[in-house]
Amino acid sequence: MRLKGTLLIVKPTVVSGRDAGDPPSFVRLLAHPVRWRLLRELVQGDRAVWELTRLVDEPQNLVSYHLGRLRDGGLVSARRSSADGRDRYYAIDLVRCQDGLRAAGGELHPGLWLVGPPPVLGVSTRRARDRLRVLFLCTGNSARSQIAEALLEHMSAGTIHADSAGSNPKPLHANAVRVMKKRGIDISSKRTKHLDEFSGQPFDMVITLCDRVREVCPPFASHPLLAHWSIPDPALAAPTNRASYPAFERTAIELETRIRFLLHLLDEPATRRSAHVQ
């Protein structure tokens, strides 16, 4: 760097193997309109390729290509459907996107490092009967949905009312109790419930956590926002409770991350929430 009169001339530097004058790879990935639209759809929930093809109104081969680019960039992951092994569900990695946005701002100018605000949860000022209601659904209501219910109630400090149910309820899994106890939350007295128990109740949002229950989820008279999180059943990860416990820990961590971002969404007015979730 040298001064020439009043003009500051900065010599190019290299950042992570590229010229610092080039946009970060994160920015280049997001700059393509199809990839941006795909990410916007995945923010609303996990999607199969055929759904994304319909939602962005582009040919499947083009959608698959751009999904591949997003996967290579670490912004999207894929899991094979537990309901139909021929399908894959794609999910956005919001943490990687958050990190990429912050870093891109910082590279442009040190004053542009982005720090996201914590959820304000204005709903906490409402009366108890006016709290937002969220229902989590999975097949057995023995692990995933029970963990999600407890985490949302805990992480929202009770400002959101959460419930859970299953299409084929099974006894509460010991590892679900154990993994929540590690987080200081006792769910040992929780009972499992069939989704029919809630069919006539009003909810602001219904989130399906397994691919099978998504296919049998009934309509709700209150027309809640719907989202799908394709999360494997941790109980199927190994033949014994001891061996499957790490899968329960991974499930709890994933749900904590997803719920942390969900809280930002739920803190928005209903009209803006509808724009993000379909």
Secondary structure, DSSP 8 states (H G I E B T S, - for coil): -EEETTEEE----EETTEETTS--HHHHHHHSHHHHHHHHHHHT--EEHHHHHHHHT--HHHHHHHHHHHHHTTSEEEEE-SS-TT-EEEEE-HHHHHHHHHHHHHHH-GGG---------GGGGS-GGGSEEEEEEESSSSSHHHHHHHHHHHHTTTSEEEEEEESS-----HHHHHHHHTTT---TT----BGGGGTTS--SEEEE-SHHHHHH----TT--EEEE-----GGGSSSSHHHHHHHHHHHHHHHHHHHHHHHHHHTS-HHHHHHH--
